[in-house]
Amino acid sequence: MGIYRDHTYRRAMAILAEWGYPEPGDLGPREAPSIIGHAVDLLASRGTTLDELALRAAIPVDLLQIILAAGTLHLLDRQQADFMRS
């Protein structure tokens, strides 16, 4: 979602480790909210628009679109990589 830069994230993890709260191991790739895309597709099939969803979630539509994009970027990256290989 791009909220924290890699440097900021690494520094935060170092500080937590100093305070005695280290991560138990490698956390793997950053979280990508992929399920939300499926949920939005399901809601859209039942007539719910992004504007209505944003209103009910009490967030701006622009933020909702950023969240949805973050959840699909990894899919786009994979599709682009497959395309480049072919």
C-alpha positions in Angstrom: 0.0 0.0 0.0 3.0 2.2 0.1 2.3 3.7 3.5 5.8 3.0 4.9 9.0 3.1 2.9 11.3 0.1 3.2 13.8 2.2 5.2 11.1 3.3 7.7 9.8 -0.3 8.1 13.3 -1.7 8.7 14.0 1.1 11.3 10.7 0.4 13.0 11.6 -3.3 13.3 15.0 -2.4 14.6 13.5 -0.2 17.3 11.0 -2.9 18.3 13.9 -5.4 18.6 15.7 -2.9 20.8 12.6 -2.7 23.0 12.5 -6.5 23.2 9.8 -7.1 20.7 11.6 -8.6 17.7 9.8 -10.3 14.9 9.9 -14.1 15.3 11.3 -14.6 11.8 11.1 -13.5 8.2 7.7 -12.0 7.6 7.9 -12.7 3.9 6.5 -10.3 1.3 4.5 -7.3 2.5 0.8 -7.7 2.9 -1.3 -7.1 -0.2 -5.1 -6.8 0.4 -6.2 -9.2 -2.4 -9.4 -10.4 -0.8 -10.9 -6.9 -0.9 -10.8 -7.0 -4.7 -12.9 -10.1 -4.7 -15.3 -8.6 -2.2 -15.7 -5.5 -4.3 -16.4 -7.6 -7.4 -19.1 -9.5 -5.5 -20.7 -6.3 -4.2 -20.6 -4.8 -7.7 -22.3 -7.8 -9.1 -25.1 -7.1 -6.6 -25.3 -3.4 -7.6 -23.1 -1.7 -4.9 -20.9 1.0 -6.4 -17.5 2.1 -5.1 -19.0 5.4 -4.0 -21.6 3.5 -1.9 -18.9 1.2 -0.4 -16.6 4.2 0.4 -19.5 6.0 2.1 -20.4 2.9 4.2 -16.8 2.4 5.1 -16.5 6.1 6.0 -13.4 6.6 3.8 -12.8 8.7 0.7 -13.3 7.0 -2.6 -9.8 7.9 -3.6 -8.4 6.0 -0.6 -10.6 3.0 -1.5 -9.2 3.0 -5.0 -5.6 3.1 -3.6 -6.4 0.1 -1.4 -7.9 -1.8 -4.3 -4.9 -1.0 -6.5 -2.5 -2.2 -3.8 -4.4 -5.5 -3.7 -4.1 -6.0 -7.5 -0.6 -4.7 -8.2 1.0 -8.1 -7.4 -1.4 -9.7 -9.9 -0.5 -7.1 -12.6 3.2 -7.6 -11.9 2.8 -11.4 -12.3 0.8 -10.9 -15.6 3.4 -8.5 -16.9 6.2 -10.9 -16.0 4.4 -13.7 -17.8 3.9 -11.5 -20.8 7.5 -10.5 -20.9 8.6 -14.2 -20.9 6.4 -15.1 -23.8 
